[in-house]
Amino acid sequence: MPRTAETASYKFNHTMIRVKDPQVSLKFYTEILGMDLVTKNEFDSFTLYFLAYDHGQGTTPENRFNREGILELTHNHGTESDPNFHGYASGNSDPGRGFGHIAISVDDIEKACARFESLGVRFQKKLTDGKMKNIAFILDPDGYWVEIVPGSLEPSISA
């Protein structure tokens, strides 16, 4: 269905996932995946961290709601030091029951996966696993799946 005048200005703004330890998760998303911390909002019992890639859209707190592709990490205070806390459900332990993954596109998927491997990132699926050799899945510190996809796919050449 085409956009209507009423929905023409709508944008997909962000997705939120809960994290156990914000310092560990922030390191993963900023240092491993290269995202920028746009803003941090602290409340009495939780803190929100908004991350994004700055591809000319800007990553200032003022434009957070006026752009697309933001990841919100929500930290409920105390989970990082609670020995009885076992993490959040990633949605993949019981397939078909909700959230599955986020996806990041990269220019050179082989190079990106080699870098992830050298940094000790856990893989759910390497490029060499399974039938789909053009995607990989890595795991963030809370076990959420992050699909790594090529920025473009070469068209198949048939004989």
MARBA-3410 file (N, C-alpha, C, O; in Angstrom, 1 decimal):
159
0.9,-1.2,0.0,0.0,0.0,0.0,0.9,1.2,0.0,1.8,1.3,0.8 ~ 0.6,2.2,-0.8,1.5,3.4,-0.9,1.3,4.3,0.3,0.3,4.2,1.0 ~ 2.3,5.1,0.5,2.2,6.1,1.6,1.0,7.0,1.3,0.7,7.3,0.1 ~ 0.4,7.5,2.3,-0.6,8.5,2.1,-0.1,9.9,2.6,1.0,9.9,3.2 ~ -0.9,10.9,2.4,-0.5,12.2,2.9,-0.3,12.2,4.4,0.5,12.9,4.9
-1.2,11.4,5.1,-1.1,11.3,6.5,0.2,10.6,7.0,0.6,11.0,8.1 ~ 0.7,9.7,6.3,1.9,9.0,6.7,3.2,9.3,6.0,4.2,8.7,6.3 ~ 3.2,10.3,5.1,4.3,10.6,4.3,5.6,11.1,5.2,6.7,10.9,4.7 ~ 5.3,11.6,6.3,6.5,12.1,7.1,6.9,11.1,8.2,7.9,11.3,8.9 ~ 6.3,9.9,8.2,6.6,8.9,9.2,8.0,8.4,9.0,8.4,8.2,7.8
8.8,8.1,10.0,10.1,7.5,9.9,10.2,6.4,11.0,9.6,6.5,12.1 ~ 11.0,5.4,10.7,11.3,4.4,11.7,12.4,5.0,12.6,13.5,5.2,12.1 ~ 12.1,5.2,13.8,13.1,5.9,14.7,14.0,5.0,15.4,15.2,5.0,15.2 ~ 13.5,4.1,16.3,14.4,3.3,17.1,13.8,2.0,17.5,12.6,1.8,17.5 ~ 14.7,1.1,18.0,14.3,-0.2,18.6,15.0,-0.2,19.9,16.1,0.2,20.1
14.3,-0.8,20.9,14.8,-0.8,22.3,15.1,-2.3,22.7,14.2,-3.2,22.4 ~ 16.2,-2.5,23.3,16.5,-3.8,23.9,17.1,-3.6,25.3,17.7,-2.5,25.6 ~ 16.8,-4.5,26.2,17.2,-4.3,27.6,18.6,-5.0,27.8,18.9,-6.0,27.1 ~ 19.5,-4.4,28.5,20.8,-4.9,28.7,21.1,-5.0,30.2,20.6,-4.3,31.0 ~ 21.9,-6.0,30.6,22.3,-6.3,31.9,23.3,-5.3,32.5,23.1,-4.7,33.5
24.4,-5.1,31.7,25.5,-4.3,32.2,25.8,-3.2,31.1,26.3,-3.6,30.0 ~ 25.4,-2.0,31.3,25.5,-1.0,30.3,27.0,-0.7,29.8,27.2,-0.4,28.6 ~ 27.9,-0.8,30.7,29.3,-0.6,30.3,29.8,-1.6,29.3,30.5,-1.3,28.3 ~ 29.5,-2.9,29.6,29.8,-4.0,28.7,29.1,-3.8,27.3,29.7,-3.9,26.3 ~ 27.8,-3.5,27.4,27.1,-3.3,26.1,27.5,-2.1,25.3,27.6,-2.2,24.1
27.8,-1.0,26.0,28.2,0.2,25.3,29.6,0.0,24.6,29.8,0.4,23.5 ~ 30.4,-0.8,25.3,31.7,-1.1,24.7,31.5,-1.9,23.4,32.2,-1.6,22.4 ~ 30.6,-2.9,23.5,30.4,-3.7,22.3,29.8,-2.9,21.2,30.3,-2.9,20.0 ~ 28.8,-2.1,21.4,28.1,-1.3,20.3,29.0,-0.2,19.8,28.9,0.2,18.6 ~ 29.8,0.4,20.7,30.6,1.5,20.2,32.0,1.1,19.6,32.4,1.5,18.6
32.7,0.2,20.4,34.0,-0.2,19.9,34.0,-1.4,18.9,34.8,-1.4,18.0 ~ 33.1,-2.3,19.1,33.1,-3.5,18.1,32.3,-3.1,16.9,32.7,-3.3,15.8 ~ 31.1,-2.5,17.1,30.2,-2.2,15.9,30.4,-0.7,15.4,29.8,-0.4,14.4 ~ 31.1,0.1,16.2,31.4,1.5,15.7,30.2,2.5,15.8,30.2,3.5,15.1 ~ 29.2,2.2,16.6,28.1,3.2,16.8,28.6,4.3,17.7,29.5,4.2,18.4
27.9,5.4,17.6,28.1,6.6,18.4,27.0,6.7,19.5,25.8,6.4,19.2 ~ 27.4,7.0,20.7,26.4,7.3,21.7,25.8,8.7,21.5,26.5,9.7,21.5 ~ 24.5,8.7,21.1,23.8,9.9,20.8,23.4,10.7,22.1,23.7,11.9,22.2 ~ 22.8,10.0,23.0,22.4,10.6,24.2,22.2,9.5,25.3,22.0,8.4,25.0 ~ 22.2,10.0,26.5,22.0,9.1,27.7,21.0,9.8,28.6,21.1,11.0,28.9
19.9,9.1,29.0,18.9,9.7,29.8,18.8,8.9,31.1,18.5,7.7,31.0 ~ 19.1,9.5,32.2,19.0,8.7,33.5,17.8,9.0,34.3,17.3,10.2,34.3 ~ 17.2,8.0,34.8,16.0,8.1,35.6,16.3,7.4,37.0,17.4,6.8,37.1 ~ 15.3,7.4,37.9,15.6,6.8,39.2,15.9,5.3,39.1,16.9,4.9,39.8 ~ 15.2,4.5,38.3,15.5,3.1,38.3,16.0,2.5,37.0,16.2,1.3,36.9
16.2,3.4,36.0,16.7,2.9,34.8,17.4,4.0,34.0,17.2,5.2,34.3 ~ 18.3,3.6,33.1,19.0,4.6,32.2,18.8,4.1,30.8,18.8,2.9,30.5 ~ 18.6,5.1,29.9,18.4,4.8,28.5,19.7,5.3,27.7,20.1,6.5,28.0 ~ 20.2,4.5,26.8,21.3,4.9,26.0,20.9,4.8,24.6,20.4,3.7,24.1 ~ 21.0,5.9,23.8,20.6,5.9,22.4,21.9,5.9,21.5,22.7,6.8,21.7
22.0,4.9,20.6,23.2,4.8,19.8,22.8,4.8,18.3,21.7,4.4,18.0 ~ 23.7,5.3,17.5,23.4,5.3,16.0,24.7,5.5,15.3,25.7,5.8,15.8 ~ 24.6,5.3,14.0,25.7,5.6,13.1,25.4,7.0,12.5,24.3,7.4,12.2 ~ 26.5,7.8,12.5,26.4,9.2,11.9,26.8,9.2,10.5,28.0,9.3,10.2 ~ 25.8,9.1,9.6,26.1,9.1,8.2,25.5,10.4,7.6,24.7,10.4,6.7
25.9,11.5,8.2,25.4,12.8,7.8,24.1,13.3,8.4,23.6,14.4,8.2 ~ 23.5,12.4,9.3,22.2,12.7,9.9,22.5,13.4,11.2,21.6,14.1,11.8 ~ 23.7,13.3,11.7,24.0,13.9,13.0,23.6,13.1,14.2,22.6,12.4,14.1 ~ 24.4,13.1,15.2,24.1,12.3,16.4,24.0,13.1,17.6,24.6,12.8,18.7 ~ 23.4,14.3,17.5,23.2,15.1,18.7,21.9,14.8,19.4,20.9,14.3,18.7
21.8,15.0,20.7,20.6,14.7,21.4,19.3,15.4,20.8,18.2,14.9,20.9 ~ 19.6,16.6,20.3,18.5,17.4,19.8,17.8,16.7,18.6,16.6,16.9,18.4 ~ 18.5,16.0,17.8,17.9,15.4,16.6,17.6,13.9,16.7,17.3,13.2,15.8 ~ 17.6,13.4,18.0,17.4,12.0,18.2,16.0,11.5,17.7,15.9,10.4,17.1 ~ 15.0,12.3,17.8,13.7,11.9,17.3,13.4,12.3,15.9,12.3,12.0,15.4
14.3,12.9,15.2,14.1,13.4,13.9,15.0,12.6,12.9,15.3,13.1,11.8 ~ 15.4,11.4,13.2,16.3,10.6,12.3,15.9,9.2,12.4,15.0,8.8,13.2 ~ 16.5,8.3,11.6,16.1,6.9,11.6,17.3,6.1,12.1,18.5,6.5,12.1 ~ 17.0,4.8,12.4,18.1,3.9,12.7,18.8,4.0,14.1,20.0,3.9,14.1 ~ 18.0,4.2,15.1,18.6,4.4,16.4,18.4,3.1,17.2,17.3,2.5,17.1
19.4,2.7,18.0,19.2,1.5,18.9,19.2,2.1,20.3,20.1,2.8,20.8 ~ 18.2,1.8,21.1,18.0,2.2,22.5,18.4,1.0,23.4,17.8,-0.1,23.3 ~ 19.4,1.2,24.2,19.7,0.2,25.2,19.1,0.7,26.5,19.4,1.8,27.0 ~ 18.3,-0.2,27.2,17.7,0.2,28.4,18.3,-0.7,29.5,18.4,-1.9,29.4 ~ 18.9,0.0,30.5,19.5,-0.7,31.7,18.6,-0.4,32.9,18.5,0.7,33.3
18.1,-1.5,33.5,17.4,-1.4,34.7,18.4,-1.5,35.8,19.1,-2.6,36.0 ~ 18.5,-0.5,36.6,19.6,-0.4,37.6,19.6,-1.6,38.6,18.6,-2.1,39.0 ~ 20.8,-2.1,38.8,21.0,-3.2,39.7,21.3,-4.6,39.0,21.8,-5.5,39.6 ~ 20.8,-4.7,37.8,21.0,-6.0,37.1,22.5,-6.4,36.9,22.8,-7.6,36.9 ~ 23.3,-5.4,36.8,24.7,-5.7,36.5,25.4,-6.3,37.7,26.4,-7.0,37.5
24.9,-6.1,38.9,25.6,-6.7,40.1,24.7,-7.8,40.8,25.0,-8.2,41.9 ~ 23.6,-8.2,40.2,22.7,-9.1,40.8,23.1,-10.5,40.3,22.9,-10.9,39.2 ~ 23.6,-11.4,41.3,24.1,-12.7,40.9,22.9,-13.6,40.5,23.2,-14.6,39.8 ~ 21.7,-13.3,40.8,20.6,-14.1,40.5,20.0,-13.7,39.1,19.1,-14.4,38.6 ~ 20.5,-12.6,38.6,19.9,-12.2,37.3,20.6,-12.9,36.2,21.8,-13.0,36.1
19.8,-13.6,35.3,20.3,-14.4,34.3,20.2,-13.9,32.9,20.3,-14.6,31.9 ~ 19.9,-12.6,32.8,19.8,-12.0,31.5,18.4,-11.9,30.9,17.5,-12.3,31.6 ~ 18.3,-11.4,29.7,17.0,-11.2,29.1,16.9,-12.2,28.0,17.8,-12.8,27.4 ~ 15.6,-12.5,27.6,15.3,-13.5,26.6,15.6,-12.8,25.2,15.1,-11.7,25.0 ~ 16.4,-13.4,24.4,16.8,-12.8,23.1,15.7,-12.9,22.1,15.7,-12.3,21.0
14.7,-13.8,22.4,13.7,-14.1,21.4,14.1,-15.3,20.5,13.2,-15.8,19.8 ~ 15.3,-15.8,20.6,15.7,-16.9,19.8,15.8,-18.2,20.5,16.1,-19.3,19.9 ~ 15.7,-18.2,21.8,15.8,-19.5,22.6,14.5,-20.3,22.3,14.5,-21.5,22.4 ~ 13.4,-19.6,21.9,12.2,-20.3,21.6,11.7,-19.7,20.2,10.9,-18.8,20.2 ~ 12.3,-20.2,19.1,12.0,-19.6,17.8,10.5,-19.4,17.5,9.7,-20.2,17.9
10.2,-18.3,16.9,8.9,-18.0,16.5,8.1,-17.3,17.6,6.9,-17.1,17.5 ~ 8.8,-17.0,18.7,8.1,-16.4,19.9,8.5,-14.9,20.1,8.5,-14.4,21.2 ~ 8.8,-14.2,19.0,9.0,-12.8,19.2,10.3,-12.3,18.5,10.6,-12.7,17.5 ~ 10.9,-11.4,19.2,12.1,-10.7,18.7,13.1,-11.7,18.2,13.3,-12.7,18.8 ~ 13.8,-11.3,17.1,14.8,-12.2,16.5,16.2,-11.6,16.4,17.1,-12.2,17.0
16.3,-10.4,15.9,17.7,-9.9,15.7,17.6,-8.4,15.2,16.6,-8.0,14.8 ~ 18.7,-7.7,15.3,18.9,-6.5,14.6,19.9,-6.8,13.5,20.6,-7.9,13.6 ~ 20.1,-5.9,12.6,21.0,-6.2,11.5,21.9,-4.9,11.2,21.4,-3.8,11.3 ~ 23.1,-5.2,10.9,24.1,-4.2,10.5,24.6,-4.5,9.1,25.1,-5.6,8.9 ~ 24.6,-3.5,8.2,25.2,-3.8,6.9,26.7,-3.3,6.9,27.0,-2.2,7.5
27.5,-4.0,6.2,29.0,-3.6,6.2,29.4,-3.7,4.7,28.8,-4.4,3.9 ~ 30.5,-2.9,4.4,31.0,-2.9,3.1,31.7,-4.2,2.7,31.5,-4.7,1.5 ~ 32.4,-4.8,3.6,33.2,-6.0,3.3,32.9,-7.0,4.4,33.5,-7.0,5.5 ~ 32.0,-8.0,4.1,31.5,-8.9,5.2,32.6,-9.8,5.6,32.7,-10.1,6.8 ~ 33.5,-10.3,4.7,34.6,-11.2,5.1,35.5,-10.4,6.1,36.0,-11.0,7.1
35.9,-9.2,5.7,36.8,-8.4,6.5,36.2,-8.1,7.9,36.8,-8.2,8.9 ~ 34.9,-7.8,7.9,34.2,-7.5,9.2,34.2,-8.7,10.1,34.4,-8.6,11.3 ~ 33.8,-9.8,9.5,33.8,-11.1,10.3,35.1,-11.5,10.8,35.2,-12.0,11.9 ~ 36.2,-11.3,10.0,37.5,-11.6,10.5,37.9,-10.7,11.7,38.5,-11.1,12.6 ~ 37.5,-9.4,11.6,37.8,-8.5,12.7,37.0,-8.9,13.9,37.6,-8.9,15.0
35.7,-9.3,13.8,34.9,-9.7,14.9,35.6,-10.9,15.6,35.7,-11.0,16.8 ~ 36.0,-11.8,14.8,36.7,-13.0,15.3,38.0,-12.7,16.0,38.2,-13.2,17.1 ~ 38.8,-11.8,15.5,40.0,-11.4,16.1,39.8,-10.7,17.5,40.7,-10.6,18.3 ~ 38.6,-10.0,17.6,38.2,-9.3,18.8,37.6,-10.2,19.8,37.2,-9.8,20.9 ~ 37.4,-11.5,19.5,36.8,-12.5,20.4,35.3,-12.4,20.5,34.7,-12.9,21.4
34.6,-11.8,19.5,33.2,-11.7,19.4,32.6,-13.1,19.2,33.1,-13.9,18.4 ~ 31.6,-13.5,20.0,30.9,-14.8,19.8,30.0,-14.8,18.6,29.3,-13.8,18.3 ~ 30.1,-15.8,17.8,29.3,-16.0,16.6,28.2,-17.0,16.9,28.3,-18.0,17.6 ~ 27.0,-16.7,16.4,25.9,-17.6,16.3,26.0,-18.4,15.0,25.7,-19.6,15.0 ~ 26.3,-17.7,14.0,26.5,-18.3,12.6,27.6,-17.6,11.9,27.6,-16.4,11.7
28.7,-18.3,11.5,29.7,-17.8,10.7,29.4,-17.8,9.3,28.4,-18.5,8.9 ~ 30.1,-17.1,8.5,29.8,-17.1,7.0,29.9,-18.5,6.4,29.2,-18.8,5.5 ~ 30.8,-19.3,7.0,31.0,-20.7,6.4,29.9,-21.7,6.9,29.9,-22.8,6.4 ~ 29.1,-21.3,7.8,28.0,-22.2,8.4,26.8,-22.1,7.5,26.4,-21.1,7.0 ~ 26.1,-23.3,7.4,24.8,-23.3,6.8,24.8,-23.1,5.3,25.9,-23.0,4.6
23.7,-22.8,4.7,23.5,-22.6,3.3,23.7,-21.2,2.9,24.2,-20.9,1.8 ~ 23.4,-20.3,3.7,23.5,-18.8,3.4,24.9,-18.3,3.7,25.2,-18.0,4.9 ~ 25.7,-18.3,2.7,27.1,-17.9,2.9,27.4,-16.4,2.9,28.5,-16.0,3.0 ~ 26.3,-15.6,2.7,26.5,-14.2,2.6,26.0,-13.4,3.8,26.0,-12.2,3.8 ~ 25.7,-14.1,4.9,25.3,-13.4,6.1,26.0,-14.1,7.3,26.3,-15.3,7.2
26.1,-13.4,8.4,26.7,-14.0,9.6,25.8,-13.4,10.8,25.1,-12.4,10.6 ~ 25.9,-14.1,11.9,25.2,-13.6,13.1,26.2,-13.6,14.2,26.9,-14.7,14.5 ~ 26.4,-12.5,14.9,27.2,-12.4,16.1,26.3,-12.2,17.3,25.1,-11.9,17.1 ~ 26.8,-12.4,18.5,26.1,-12.2,19.7,26.6,-11.0,20.5,27.8,-10.9,20.7 ~ 25.7,-10.2,20.9,26.1,-9.1,21.8,26.3,-9.6,23.2,26.0,-10.8,23.4
26.7,-8.8,24.2,27.0,-9.3,25.5,25.8,-10.0,26.2,25.9,-10.8,27.1 ~ 24.5,-9.6,25.8,23.3,-10.2,26.4,22.8,-11.3,25.6,21.7,-11.8,26.0 ~ 23.5,-11.7,24.6,23.0,-12.8,23.8,22.0,-12.4,22.7,21.5,-13.3,22.0 ~ 21.8,-11.1,22.4,21.0,-10.7,21.3,21.8,-11.0,20.0,23.0,-10.8,19.9 ~ 21.1,-11.5,19.0,21.7,-11.8,17.7,21.8,-10.5,16.9,20.9,-9.7,16.9
22.9,-10.3,16.3,23.2,-9.2,15.4,23.6,-9.8,14.1,24.6,-10.4,13.9 ~ 22.7,-9.6,13.1,22.9,-10.1,11.8,23.9,-9.2,11.1,23.7,-7.9,11.1 ~ 24.9,-9.7,10.4,25.9,-8.9,9.7,25.6,-9.3,8.2,25.7,-10.4,7.8 ~ 25.2,-8.2,7.4,24.9,-8.4,6.0,25.7,-7.5,5.2,26.2,-6.5,5.6 ~ 26.0,-7.9,3.9,26.7,-7.1,3.0,25.9,-5.9,2.6,24.7,-5.9,2.5
26.6,-4.8,2.4,26.0,-3.5,1.9,25.3,-3.7,0.6,24.3,-3.0,0.3 ~ 25.8,-4.6,-0.2,25.1,-4.9,-1.5,25.4,-6.4,-1.8,26.5,-6.9,-1.4 ~ 24.6,-7.0,-2.6,24.8,-8.3,-3.0,25.1,-8.4,-4.5,24.5,-7.7,-5.3 ~ 26.1,-9.1,-4.8,26.5,-9.3,-6.2,25.4,-10.1,-6.9,24.9,-11.1,-6.3 ~ 24.9,-9.8,-8.0,23.9,-10.6,-8.7,24.4,-11.9,-9.1,25.6,-12.1,-9.4
23.5,-12.9,-9.0,23.9,-14.3,-9.3,24.1,-14.3,-10.9,23.4,-13.8,-11.6 ~ 25.2,-15.0,-11.3,25.5,-15.2,-12.7,25.1,-16.7,-13.0,25.7,-17.6,-12.4 ~ 24.2,-16.8,-13.9,23.8,-18.2,-14.3,24.3,-18.5,-15.6,24.5,-17.7,-16.5 ~ 24.7,-19.8,-15.8,25.3,-20.3,-17.1,24.2,-20.6,-18.1,24.5,-21.0,-19.2
END
